[in-house]
C-alpha cells in the first residue's frame, strides 16, 4: 500500500493496556479505522497483533485494507540491531510486513537484549543504584542505512522518522538513498510547528500529528494539567457551535485541513466514530487562522523535560 493510500485519520495505540487491545481494535475497525499506529515501546504489540488477527478472522477487514505503523526503539539504533527490532515487532504483531516503520526518537541508547528486557524503555539498568539512561555513540546516518535495508528485505514498505527537528531533516535528506516517507511529530493548536511542517512539505515528506488534541494524552501522566486543554478555548467552542460539532471534532478538523494526518486515541466507541466524522464540514479561513493563533509552542512530549525528571538524564532534542 503506497503512502498516498495511508488513511489521513489513524488510531493511536499508545497507553492502550494489553488486556484492552483486542476489544479496542475490533471496535475501531467496526467504526471505520484502517490505520493503526503502534510502537515497540508501547508494550502492547503482541496484544495489538491479537486484535488485528481477530478483526481479520471475523471478516471485518483484510490485511491489505490495513495500514500498520510501528517504530524502532532507541536501544536498537545500531545497524546490527535494527533488523532484529523490526522482526520482533513483526512477530509480536503477527504480520509479514509493516506499511511504515519509523525511527521513534533521534536518540540512541545503549543496547538492551530482548532476552534481558522487552520493551527496554529508557533506563539501561532499572536495578542499578542510580538508574539512568545510557547514551550510545550511534550516528543517525547508520541507523537510517539499516532502515533502508529493511525495505530491500521486504520487511517494511515505507520508512520514516519521528520527533526530528529541522536541522536533522536537512541532514537526513543529504544522505538518504530512500527518502523518508513520513514525519511524525507532536502537533496541535498549542504547538503548530509551522516551520517544521512547511519544511517537510518542501522536501515532499507527509506529516502525521500525534497528540492532535494536545493535553488530553498527558494529564494522566502528570505531564499536563486540566487547564491545558485546547478544547476549552473560546475560538474552538465558537467554531463547534457554528458547525454543530464537538470541540474535539473542530481541533481534529483543523489538523486535517492544514494538511497533516492525525492519530487520535480513545477507548470509547462513540468517541471513535466522532473522531472520524470530520469530513462533512470545513473550517473557514478565519476559523483556521484563529485556531492557529492559539500556538504557544507548548510541547507536552519533550525529552528535554521528561528524561531528566523520570530517567535521571538530561537529554534535550529541541532547543
Secondary structure by P-SEA (a helix, b strand, c coil): ccccccccbbbbcccccccaaaaaaaaaaaacccbbbbccccccaaaaaaaaaaaaaacccccccbbbbbbbcccccccccaaaaaaaaaaaaccccccccccccccccccccccccccccccccccccbbbbbbbbccaaaaaaaaaaaaaaccccccccccccaaaaaaaaaccccccccccccccccccaaaaaaaaaaacbbbbbccccccccccccccccccccccccaaaaaaaaaacccaaaaaaaaaaaabbbbbbbbccaaaaaaaaccccccccaaaaaaaaacccccccccccccccccccccccccc
